Amino acid sequence: MDLKKTARVAGLLYLIIVVTGLFSLMYVPSHIMVAGDAAATIRNILASERLFRMGIVVELLSHCIFLVLPFALYKLLSPVDKDAAVLMVALGVMIVPITFVNNISKLDALSLLSGADYLRALPAGDSQARVMLALKSYSNGILVSKVFWGLWLLPFGYLVFKSRFLPRVLGILLMLGCFGYLIDFVGRALLPGFGQTVIASVVGLPAAFGELGICLWLLIVGASEPKPIVA
């Protein structure tokens, strides 16, 4: 497979991940979660259980595809710097098991709302608290995942920047995106009110523009053989 075809395969995989990620991480929560209102959140889950379950399935499917993406990018970018490409794959792959384990919390929430006979042993109102604790555990797992969401972008961005067949500005955005994710993780872990700050609302923009940009560039433009450096 030539360079352009490899780039477009990687771009297609990236696009699928972006679309499925928007569905599972943004669309579904926007229809289910009600901040500060446990009763409303639980009502939404029960009323839209199929949507909630689809969110779980689509998120896991998205990360099965994501497991392939770093290897497609490795094939494209390893000639630039093999060591950095290996690091990119290693850090990217780490995201997948964290996500799979994290979704157990969502399945636990569904079990608690299932009405099974064994739940009658729980005190009245206790199951609701446990559901919200499970959902909070999932949210905490997403926060931890951001460490690797960021770390894999650093070697990825470096490879894009050094490639000479992809736009350097996208490489810069991807590397900035790494630090954006890490700042977001540290801020939310150390400062309870960080999520309401201006920094929290903008710190993820470089990653968003960088990842969407590289996705569309790979898919639409592809990549051409790098021009030789003229002495």
N, C-alpha and C positions, 0 to 999 in steps of 0.2 A: 504494500500500500504506500503510495507516494505521500509527500509531506502535506499537500493540500487535502487529500482524502482523509488522512489521519486527523488533521485539524478539524475537519467538518464532522467527523465521527465524535470527537471530543466535544465540539460545540453542541451537537445534538444531545449528547448525554447531559451536558450542563444545562441545556434548556429544559429537558424533562425534569431535572432536579429542581430547577428554579420554579417551574410551574407547580409541581407536586409539593414543594416546600411552602409556597404561598398558600396553597389550599390547606395543608395540615397545620401549619404554624401561625397562619393569620386568619384565613377565612373561617375555619371551624371554631377556633377560640372566640372570634368576634361574635359568633352566634350562640355560644354556650356560656362563656365566663361572664359573670357580673361582679365587678370589683366590689368587695366589701359586703356582698349579699350572698351568703351561703345558700339560703333557701331558694333564691331565684336561680342560682347556678344549678342546683340539683333539679329543680323543675325543668330547666332547659335540657339537661342531660336526659331526663326521663321522656320529655316531649320530643326530643330529637336524637334518640338513642342511635338510630341508624347513621346519622351524620357523625356522631361522636365516634362510633365504631369505624366508619370510613376514614376518619382522621387518623386513627391508629394504623389501619392497614396501609393507607397511602404514605404515611410517614416512614413506615418500615420498608415499603417498596422503594421509596425515594432513596433510602440509604443503602438498599441492595444495589441500586444503580450507581450511587455515589461510590460504592466499593470498587467499581470498575473504572470510574473517571480518572483517579490518580494514575492508573496504569496506562490509560490512553494518553494522558498528558506526559507520562514518563517516556513513552515511545516518541512523542513529538519533541520533547525538550531535553532528553538525556544527552544528545550530541553537544548541547551548549555547556553543560556541567553535570557530569554523571553523579558526583557526590551530592550536589544540591537536589538533583532529581530523585535520588534514593531517599533523601530526607523528606522531600515533599510527599512521597508516597507513604512513608512510615507515619508521618504526622497526620496525613489525611485519613488513612485507614483506621487510626485510633478513634475517630469520631463514631464509627459504625457500632462497635460493641457497647459504647456508652449509651447510644440512642436505643438500642434493642433492650438493654437492661432497664433504661429509664421508662419505657412504655409499659413495663410491668405495673407501675403505679397507676396508670390509667385503667388497666385491666382489673386491678384491685378495686378501684372505685366502682367499676361496673358490678363486680362481685358483691360489694356492699349494698348496692341498690337492687340486687336481683330478687330480693324477697325470699331467699332460701330459708328453709326451716331452721338451720343452725344459727341464723342471725337473731332468732328470738331470744337467745341467751344474752344478747347485748342489752344494756340498760336503755330505756327510752331516750332518744335523741343522740345516743352515743354513735350510732352508725353514720349520722349526718356529719358529725365532727370527724370521724374517720375518713369519710369520703373527701372532705376538704383537706385533710392532712395528706391523703394520697395525691390529690391534685397539686398541693404545695410541694410535695416531694418531686413530682414531675417537673414543676417549674424550677426547682433547685437543680435538677438534673440538666435542664436546658442551660442554666447559668454555668454549670461546670463544663458543659460541652463547648461553650464559647471560648474556652482556653484553646482547644484544638481547632475550632473554627478559625481562630486567629493565627495560631502557630503555623498551620500548613500554608497560609497565604504568604508567609515571608519567603521561603525558598521558591514558591510558585512565582511570586512577583519578581524576585531576583532573576529567575530564568527567563521570564517574559522580557524584562528590561535588557538582559544581555543577549537576547536571541538574534536580533537584527532582522527578524522576519515577522515580528509582532510589534505593535505600537509601544514605545517606551512609557508613554503616559499611563497606559493600563498597568504596566509593571509597577510604577510608582504608586498608583491608587491601591493596588493589591497589597503592597508592603505597608502602606499607611493603614489599610484595613486591618492588618494584623495587630497593630498597636491600638487601633480603635476597639477591637474586640477585647483585648487585654485590659485596656482602661475601663471598659464597661464592666468586665468581671470584677476587677479590683474595687471599683467604685461601689458596685452593688453589694459586694461581700463585706466591705468595711463601713460603708455609710448607708444606713437604712433608708434615708430619703433621697439617695442618688438618682433613682428612677424619675423623680420629678424635676430634676435640674435641666438647664439648657444644654449642658455638656452631654447628658445622656441622650438628648433628642438629636444631636448632630454627630456624635462620635462614630456612629455606624455608617455614615454616608459614604466615606471612601470605599469601604468594602462593598456596599451596595452598588455604587457606580462601577467599581473595578470589576466585580464578578459579572454583573449584567453586561458590561462593555466587552469583556473578554469572551463571554458566551456568544454574543451576537457577532463579534468579529470572527471568531473561529467558524461559526456556522455559515455566515454569509460570505465573508471574504476568504476564509481559509488561511493558508500560509504558503508563501513561495520560498524557493531555495534562497538562502541568504547570499547577498552579493559579496564577492570577495573584497577584503579590505585592501585598498590601494595604498601602497607605501608612499 
